Amino acid sequence: MTMVYFLWHDNDPAIEEGELVGVYGSQAEAASAIARSARHPQGFSIDAHVLSGRVAALIGSAAND
């Protein structure tokens, strides 16, 4: 099972969707990206998702290149 972590930033509560900041291979990497934004750490959220099937195989293959 391959996990990815989407890092979102919601700057304006009036907007339904936040801005996708990045996709990371671990929760620690996503949290590190938040820490690098130390001037404005509010409004970030991390969503974990399981990749399955072909997408996970493609990512695994690219990581081995």
Buried (B, 14 or more C-beta within 10 A) or exposed (E): EBEBBBBBBBEEEEEEEBEEBEEBEEEEBBBEBBEEBEEEEEBBEBEEEEBEEEEBEEBEEEEEE
